[in-house]
Amino acid sequence: MGNVGDEFQQQTKYRPDMMGTEVVRRGPRPELYKTYPDSKKVSLPMFEPEVLMTLDRILGDRKSVRSFGAKPLSLGQLSYLLWASNMSVVGVPA
C-alpha cells in the first residue's frame, strides 16, 4: 500500500478541469467598504502612542475581558481603538 496521505491529496485537490460541466455563477462582488452618506461625521482627536511596543510584548500582555460597562467610549478611546486596529504587524499604520 502506498502513501495514503499523498494519494488522498492527489485525488481531492482542486482542479478546475475536473469540476464537471456546471459553471459556478456568482453575482457581482460587494463594495469593499460600506458607506453611510447620510450619517453624521465625527472628528476624532489624533492619537499618538506614547511608546510603541513590540509584537511579542503585545501578544504576551494581551488578555480577554468579557465585562462591559454602561458608559460609552470617549472620543479619545475610540480614536485609539481605531488607530490600533489599523496597525500592521510592524507597528506602522496600514
C-alpha distances in whole Angstrom, upper triangle without the diagonal:
4,7,8,11,12,10,13,15,15,16,18,20,24,25,29,28,26,28,30,33,35,36,37,40,41,45,47,46,48,50,49,52,54,58,61,64,66,65,68,67,67,67,65,67,65,63,62,60,62,59,56,53,50,47,45,49,49,45,46,49,48,48,48,52,52,56,58,61,64,65,64,63,65,65,65,62,60,61,59,56,56,56,53,51,51,51,48,46,48,51,53,53,51
4,6,9,8,8,11,13,13,14,16,18,21,22,26,26,24,26,28,32,33,34,35,38,39,43,44,43,46,48,46,49,52,55,58,61,64,63,65,64,64,65,63,64,62,60,60,57,59,56,53,50,47,44,43,46,46,43,44,47,46,47,47,50,50,54,56,60,62,63,62,60,63,63,62,59,58,58,56,53,53,53,51,48,49,48,45,43,45,48,49,50,48
4,6,6,6,9,10,11,12,14,16,20,21,25,25,23,25,27,31,32,33,33,36,37,41,42,41,43,45,43,46,48,52,55,58,61,60,62,61,61,61,59,60,58,56,56,54,56,53,49,47,43,40,39,42,42,39,40,44,42,43,43,46,47,51,53,56,59,60,58,57,59,59,58,56,54,55,53,50,49,50,47,45,45,44,41,39,41,44,46,47,44
4,6,5,6,9,10,10,12,14,18,20,23,24,21,23,25,29,30,31,31,34,35,38,40,39,41,43,42,44,46,50,53,56,59,58,60,59,59,60,58,59,57,55,55,53,55,52,49,46,43,40,39,42,42,38,40,43,41,42,41,45,45,48,50,54,56,58,56,55,58,58,57,54,53,53,51,48,48,49,46,43,44,43,40,38,41,44,45,46,44
4,5,5,6,9,10,11,12,16,18,22,23,20,22,25,28,29,29,29,32,33,36,37,36,38,40,38,41,43,47,50,53,55,54,56,55,56,56,54,55,54,51,51,49,51,49,45,43,39,36,35,39,38,35,36,39,38,38,38,41,42,45,47,51,53,55,53,52,54,54,53,51,49,50,48,45,44,45,42,40,40,39,37,35,37,40,42,42,40
4,5,5,6,9,10,11,14,16,20,20,19,20,23,27,28,28,28,31,32,36,37,35,38,40,38,41,43,47,50,53,56,55,57,56,56,57,55,56,54,52,52,50,52,49,46,43,40,37,36,40,39,36,38,41,39,40,40,44,44,48,49,53,55,56,54,53,55,55,54,52,50,50,48,46,45,45,43,40,41,40,37,35,37,40,42,42,40
4,5,5,6,9,10,14,15,19,19,17,19,21,25,26,27,27,31,32,35,37,36,38,40,39,42,44,48,51,54,57,56,58,57,58,58,57,58,56,54,54,53,55,52,49,46,43,40,39,43,42,39,41,44,42,43,42,46,46,49,51,55,57,58,56,55,57,57,57,54,52,52,51,48,47,48,45,43,43,42,39,38,40,43,44,45,42
4,5,5,6,8,12,14,17,18,16,17,20,23,24,25,25,28,29,32,34,33,35,38,37,39,41,45,48,51,54,53,55,54,55,56,54,56,54,52,52,51,53,50,47,45,42,38,38,41,40,37,39,42,40,40,39,43,42,46,48,51,54,55,53,52,55,54,54,51,49,50,48,45,45,45,43,40,40,40,37,36,39,41,43,43,40
4,6,5,6,10,12,15,17,15,16,19,23,23,24,23,26,27,31,32,31,33,35,34,37,39,43,46,49,51,50,53,52,52,53,51,53,51,49,49,48,50,48,44,42,39,35,35,39,38,35,37,40,38,38,38,41,41,45,46,50,52,53,51,50,52,52,51,49,47,47,46,43,42,42,40,37,38,37,34,33,35,38,39,40,37
4,6,6,9,10,14,14,12,15,17,21,22,23,23,26,27,31,32,31,34,36,35,38,41,44,47,50,53,52,55,54,54,55,53,55,53,52,52,50,53,50,47,45,42,38,38,42,41,38,40,43,41,42,41,45,45,48,50,53,55,56,54,53,55,54,54,51,49,50,48,45,44,45,43,40,40,39,36,35,38,41,41,42,39
4,6,9,10,13,13,11,12,15,19,20,21,21,25,26,30,32,31,34,36,35,39,41,44,47,50,53,52,55,54,55,56,54,56,55,53,53,52,55,52,49,47,44,40,40,44,43,40,42,44,42,43,42,45,45,49,50,53,55,56,54,53,56,55,55,52,50,51,49,46,45,46,44,41,41,41,38,37,40,43,43,43,40
4,7,9,12,13,10,11,14,18,18,19,19,22,23,27,29,28,30,33,32,35,37,41,44,46,49,49,51,51,51,52,51,53,51,50,50,49,52,49,46,44,41,38,38,41,40,37,39,42,39,40,39,42,41,45,46,50,51,53,51,49,52,51,51,49,47,47,46,43,42,43,41,38,38,38,35,34,37,40,41,41,37
4,6,10,11,10,11,14,18,18,18,18,21,22,25,27,26,28,31,30,33,35,39,42,44,47,47,49,49,49,50,49,51,49,47,48,47,49,47,44,42,39,35,36,39,38,35,38,40,38,39,38,41,41,45,46,49,51,52,49,48,51,50,50,47,45,45,44,41,40,40,39,36,35,35,33,32,35,37,38,38,35
4,6,9,8,8,12,15,15,15,14,17,18,22,23,22,25,28,27,30,32,36,39,42,44,44,47,46,47,48,47,49,47,46,47,46,49,47,43,42,39,36,36,40,38,36,38,41,38,39,38,41,41,44,45,48,50,51,48,47,49,48,48,46,44,44,43,40,38,39,38,34,34,34,32,31,34,37,37,36,33
4,5,5,7,10,13,14,13,14,17,19,22,24,23,26,29,28,32,34,37,41,43,46,46,49,48,49,50,49,51,50,48,49,48,51,49,46,44,42,39,39,43,41,39,42,44,42,42,42,44,44,48,48,52,53,54,51,50,52,51,51,49,46,46,46,43,41,42,40,37,36,37,34,34,36,39,39,39,35
4,5,5,8,10,11,10,11,14,16,19,21,21,24,27,27,30,32,36,39,41,44,44,47,47,48,49,48,51,49,48,49,49,52,50,46,45,43,40,41,44,42,40,43,45,43,44,43,45,45,48,48,52,53,53,51,49,52,50,51,49,46,46,45,43,41,41,40,37,36,37,34,35,37,40,39,38,35
4,6,7,9,11,11,13,16,18,22,24,24,28,30,30,34,36,39,42,44,47,48,51,50,52,53,52,54,53,52,53,52,55,54,50,49,46,43,44,48,46,44,47,49,46,47,46,49,49,52,52,55,56,57,54,53,55,54,54,52,50,50,49,46,44,45,44,41,40,41,38,38,41,43,43,42,38
4,6,9,11,12,13,17,19,23,25,25,29,31,32,35,37,40,43,45,48,49,52,51,53,54,53,55,54,53,54,53,56,54,51,49,47,44,45,48,46,43,46,49,46,47,45,48,48,51,51,55,56,57,54,53,56,54,55,53,50,50,50,47,45,46,45,41,41,42,39,39,42,44,44,43,40
4,7,8,9,10,14,16,20,22,22,26,29,29,32,34,37,40,43,45,46,49,48,50,51,51,53,52,51,52,52,55,53,50,48,46,43,44,47,45,42,45,47,45,45,44,46,45,49,49,52,53,54,52,51,53,52,53,50,48,48,48,45,43,44,43,40,39,40,38,38,41,43,43,42,38
4,6,8,10,14,17,20,23,24,27,31,31,35,36,39,42,44,47,47,51,51,52,54,53,56,55,54,55,55,58,57,53,52,50,46,47,50,48,46,49,51,48,48,47,49,48,51,51,55,56,57,54,53,56,55,55,53,50,51,51,48,46,47,46,43,42,43,41,42,44,46,46,45,42
4,6,10,12,16,19,22,23,27,30,31,34,35,38,41,43,46,47,50,50,52,54,53,56,55,55,56,56,59,58,54,53,51,48,49,52,50,48,51,53,50,50,48,51,50,53,53,56,56,57,55,54,56,55,56,54,51,51,52,49,46,48,47,44,43,44,42,43,46,48,47,46,42
4,6,9,13,16,19,20,24,27,28,31,32,35,38,40,42,43,47,47,49,51,51,53,53,52,54,54,57,56,53,52,50,46,48,51,48,46,49,51,48,48,46,48,47,50,50,53,53,54,51,51,53,52,53,51,48,49,49,46,44,45,45,41,41,42,40,41,44,46,45,44,40
4,6,10,13,15,17,20,24,25,28,29,32,35,37,39,40,44,44,46,48,48,50,49,49,51,51,54,53,50,49,47,44,46,48,46,44,47,49,46,46,44,46,45,48,48,51,51,52,49,48,51,49,50,49,45,46,46,43,41,42,42,38,38,39,38,39,41,43,42,41,37
4,6,10,13,14,17,21,22,25,26,29,32,34,36,37,40,41,43,44,44,47,46,46,48,48,51,50,47,46,44,41,43,45,43,41,44,45,42,43,41,43,42,44,44,47,47,48,45,45,47,46,47,45,42,42,43,40,37,39,39,35,35,36,35,36,39,40,40,38,34
4,7,10,12,15,18,20,23,24,26,29,31,33,34,38,38,40,42,42,45,45,45,47,47,50,50,47,46,45,42,44,46,43,41,45,46,43,43,41,43,41,44,43,46,46,47,44,44,46,44,46,44,40,41,42,39,36,38,38,34,34,36,34,36,39,40,39,37,33
4,7,8,11,15,16,19,20,23,26,27,30,31,34,34,37,38,39,42,41,41,43,43,47,46,43,43,42,39,41,43,40,39,42,43,40,40,38,39,38,41,40,43,43,43,40,40,42,40,42,40,37,37,38,35,33,35,35,31,30,32,31,33,36,37,36,34,30
4,6,9,12,15,17,17,20,23,24,27,28,31,32,34,36,37,40,39,40,42,43,46,46,43,43,42,39,42,43,40,39,43,43,40,40,38,39,38,40,39,42,41,42,39,38,40,39,40,39,35,36,37,34,31,34,34,30,29,32,31,33,36,37,36,33,30
4,6,9,12,15,15,17,20,22,24,26,29,29,32,33,34,37,37,37,39,40,44,44,41,41,40,38,40,42,39,38,42,42,39,39,37,39,38,40,39,41,41,41,37,37,38,36,38,37,33,33,35,32,29,31,32,28,27,30,29,32,34,34,33,30,27
4,7,8,11,13,15,18,20,23,24,27,27,29,31,31,34,33,34,36,37,40,40,37,37,37,34,36,38,35,34,38,38,35,36,34,35,35,37,36,38,38,38,35,34,35,33,35,34,30,30,31,29,26,28,28,25,23,26,25,28,30,31,29,27,23
4,6,8,9,12,15,17,20,20,23,23,26,27,28,31,31,31,33,34,38,38,35,36,35,33,36,37,34,33,37,37,34,34,32,33,32,34,33,35,35,35,31,30,32,30,32,30,27,27,29,26,23,25,26,22,21,24,24,27,30,30,28,25,22
4,5,7,9,13,14,17,18,21,20,23,24,25,28,28,28,31,32,36,36,33,34,34,31,34,36,32,32,36,36,33,33,32,33,32,34,32,34,34,33,30,29,30,27,29,28,25,25,26,24,21,23,24,20,19,22,22,25,28,27,26,23,19
4,7,10,13,15,19,18,21,20,22,23,23,26,25,25,27,28,32,32,30,30,30,28,31,32,29,29,32,32,29,30,29,30,30,32,30,32,32,32,28,27,28,25,27,26,22,22,23,21,18,19,20,17,16,19,19,22,24,24,22,19,16
4,6,10,12,15,15,17,16,18,19,20,23,22,23,25,27,30,31,28,29,30,27,31,31,28,28,32,31,28,29,28,28,28,30,28,29,29,28,25,23,24,22,24,23,19,19,21,18,15,17,19,16,14,18,19,22,24,23,22,18,16
4,7,10,12,12,15,15,17,19,20,23,23,24,27,28,32,33,31,31,32,30,33,34,30,30,34,33,30,30,28,29,28,29,27,28,28,27,23,23,24,22,24,23,19,19,22,19,16,19,20,17,17,20,22,25,27,26,24,21,19
4,6,9,9,12,12,14,17,18,21,22,24,27,28,32,33,31,33,34,32,35,35,32,32,36,35,32,32,30,30,30,30,28,29,28,27,23,22,23,21,23,23,19,19,22,20,17,19,21,19,18,22,23,27,29,27,25,22,20
4,6,6,9,10,13,15,17,21,22,24,27,29,33,34,33,34,35,34,37,37,33,34,37,36,33,33,31,30,29,30,27,27,26,25,21,21,22,19,22,22,18,19,22,20,17,20,23,20,20,24,26,29,31,29,27,24,22
4,6,8,9,13,16,18,22,23,25,28,31,34,36,35,36,38,36,40,40,36,37,40,39,36,36,34,34,33,33,30,30,29,28,24,23,23,21,24,24,21,21,24,23,20,22,25,23,22,26,28,31,33,31,29,25,24
4,7,9,13,16,18,22,24,26,30,32,35,37,36,38,40,38,41,41,37,39,42,40,37,37,35,34,33,33,29,29,27,26,23,23,23,21,24,24,21,21,25,24,21,24,27,25,24,28,30,34,36,33,32,28,27
4,6,9,13,15,19,21,23,27,29,32,34,33,35,37,35,39,38,34,36,39,37,34,34,32,31,30,29,26,26,24,22,19,19,19,17,20,21,17,18,21,20,18,21,24,22,22,26,28,32,33,31,29,26,25
4,6,10,13,16,19,21,25,27,30,32,32,34,36,35,38,37,34,35,38,36,33,33,32,30,30,29,26,25,23,21,18,17,17,14,18,19,16,16,20,20,18,20,23,22,22,25,28,32,33,30,29,25,25
4,7,10,13,15,18,21,24,27,29,29,31,33,33,36,35,32,33,36,34,32,32,31,30,29,29,26,25,23,21,18,17,16,13,15,17,14,14,17,17,15,17,20,20,19,23,26,29,30,27,25,22,22
4,6,10,12,15,18,21,24,26,26,28,31,30,34,32,29,31,34,31,29,30,28,27,27,27,23,22,21,19,15,14,12,9,12,14,11,11,14,15,13,15,18,18,18,21,24,28,28,25,24,20,21
4,7,9,12,15,18,21,24,24,27,29,29,32,31,28,30,33,30,29,30,29,28,29,28,25,24,23,20,17,14,12,9,10,13,11,9,13,14,13,14,17,18,17,20,23,26,27,24,22,19,20
4,6,9,12,15,18,20,21,23,26,26,29,27,24,27,29,27,25,26,26,25,26,25,22,22,21,18,15,12,10,6,7,10,8,6,9,11,10,10,14,15,15,17,21,24,24,21,19,16,18
4,6,10,12,15,18,19,21,24,25,28,26,24,26,29,26,25,26,26,25,27,26,23,23,23,19,16,13,10,7,6,9,9,6,9,12,11,11,14,16,15,17,21,23,23,20,19,16,18
4,7,10,13,15,16,19,22,22,26,24,22,25,27,25,24,26,26,26,28,27,25,25,25,22,19,16,13,10,8,11,11,7,8,12,11,9,12,14,14,14,18,21,20,17,15,13,16
4,6,9,12,12,15,18,19,22,20,18,21,23,21,20,22,23,23,25,25,23,23,24,21,18,15,13,10,7,9,10,6,6,9,9,7,9,12,12,12,16,18,18,14,13,12,15
4,6,9,10,13,16,18,21,19,17,20,22,20,20,23,24,24,27,27,25,25,27,24,21,18,16,14,11,12,13,10,8,12,12,9,10,14,13,12,16,17,16,12,12,11,15
4,5,6,10,13,15,17,15,14,17,19,17,17,20,21,22,25,25,24,24,26,24,22,18,17,15,12,12,14,11,8,11,13,9,9,13,13,12,15,15,14,11,11,12,15
4,7,10,13,16,18,15,15,18,19,17,18,21,23,23,26,26,26,26,28,25,24,20,18,18,14,14,17,14,12,15,16,13,13,17,17,15,18,18,16,13,14,15,19
4,6,10,13,15,12,12,16,16,15,16,19,22,23,26,27,26,27,29,27,25,22,21,20,17,16,18,16,13,15,17,14,13,16,17,14,16,16,14,11,13,14,18
4,7,9,12,10,10,13,15,14,15,18,21,22,26,27,27,28,30,28,26,22,22,21,18,17,18,16,13,15,16,13,11,14,14,11,12,12,10,7,10,12,15
4,7,8,6,6,10,11,10,12,16,18,20,24,25,26,27,30,28,27,23,23,23,20,18,20,18,14,15,17,14,12,14,15,12,13,11,10,8,11,14,16
4,6,5,6,9,10,11,12,16,19,22,25,27,28,29,32,31,29,26,26,26,23,21,22,21,17,17,19,16,13,15,16,12,12,9,8,8,11,14,16
4,5,5,6,8,10,11,14,17,20,23,25,26,28,31,30,28,25,26,26,23,21,21,21,17,17,18,16,12,14,14,11,10,7,8,8,12,14,15
4,5,5,6,9,10,14,17,20,23,25,27,29,32,31,30,27,28,28,26,23,24,24,20,19,21,19,16,17,18,15,14,10,11,12,15,18,19
4,5,5,6,8,12,15,18,22,23,25,27,30,29,28,25,26,26,23,21,23,22,18,18,20,18,15,17,18,15,15,12,13,12,16,18,20
4,5,5,6,10,13,15,19,21,22,24,27,26,25,22,23,23,21,18,19,19,15,15,17,15,11,13,15,12,13,11,12,11,14,16,18
4,6,5,9,12,15,18,20,22,25,28,27,26,23,25,25,23,20,21,21,18,16,18,17,14,14,16,14,14,11,13,13,17,18,19
4,6,9,12,15,19,21,23,25,29,28,28,25,27,27,25,22,23,24,20,19,21,20,16,18,20,17,17,15,16,16,20,21,22
4,7,10,13,16,18,20,22,25,25,24,22,23,24,22,19,21,21,17,17,19,19,15,16,19,17,18,16,17,16,20,21,22
4,7,10,13,15,17,20,23,23,22,20,22,23,21,17,19,20,16,14,17,17,13,14,17,16,17,15,17,16,19,20,21
4,7,10,12,14,17,21,21,21,19,21,23,21,18,19,21,17,15,18,19,15,16,19,18,20,18,21,19,22,23,24
4,7,9,12,15,18,19,19,18,20,22,21,17,18,20,18,15,18,19,16,16,19,19,21,20,22,21,24,24,24
4,6,8,11,15,16,16,15,18,21,20,16,17,20,17,15,18,20,17,17,21,21,23,23,25,23,26,25,26
4,7,10,13,15,15,16,19,21,21,18,18,21,19,17,19,22,19,19,22,23,25,25,28,26,28,27,28
4,7,10,12,13,14,17,20,20,17,17,21,19,17,20,22,20,20,24,25,27,27,30,28,30,29,30
4,7,9,10,11,14,17,18,14,15,19,18,15,18,21,20,19,23,24,27,27,30,28,29,28,29
4,5,8,10,13,16,17,14,15,18,18,16,19,22,21,21,24,26,29,30,32,29,31,29,30
4,6,10,12,16,17,15,15,19,19,18,20,23,23,23,26,28,31,32,34,31,33,30,32
4,7,9,12,14,12,13,16,17,16,18,21,21,21,24,26,29,31,33,30,31,28,30
4,6,9,11,10,10,13,14,13,15,18,18,18,21,23,27,28,30,27,28,25,27
4,7,8,6,6,10,10,10,12,14,15,15,18,20,23,25,27,24,24,22,23
4,5,5,6,8,10,11,12,14,15,17,18,20,24,26,27,24,24,22,24
4,5,5,6,9,10,10,12,14,15,16,19,22,25,26,22,22,19,21
4,5,5,6,9,10,10,12,14,15,17,21,23,23,20,20,17,20
4,5,5,6,9,10,10,12,14,16,19,21,22,19,19,17,19
4,5,5,6,8,10,11,12,15,18,20,22,18,19,16,18
4,6,5,6,9,10,11,13,16,19,20,16,16,13,15
4,5,5,6,8,10,11,15,17,17,14,14,12,15
4,5,5,6,9,10,14,16,17,14,15,13,14
4,5,5,6,9,12,15,17,14,14,11,12
4,6,5,7,10,13,14,11,10,8,10
4,5,5,9,11,12,9,10,8,10
4,6,8,11,13,11,11,9,9
4,7,10,11,9,9,6,6
4,7,8,6,6,5,6
4,6,6,6,6,5
4,5,8,9,9
4,6,9,10
4,7,9
4,6
4
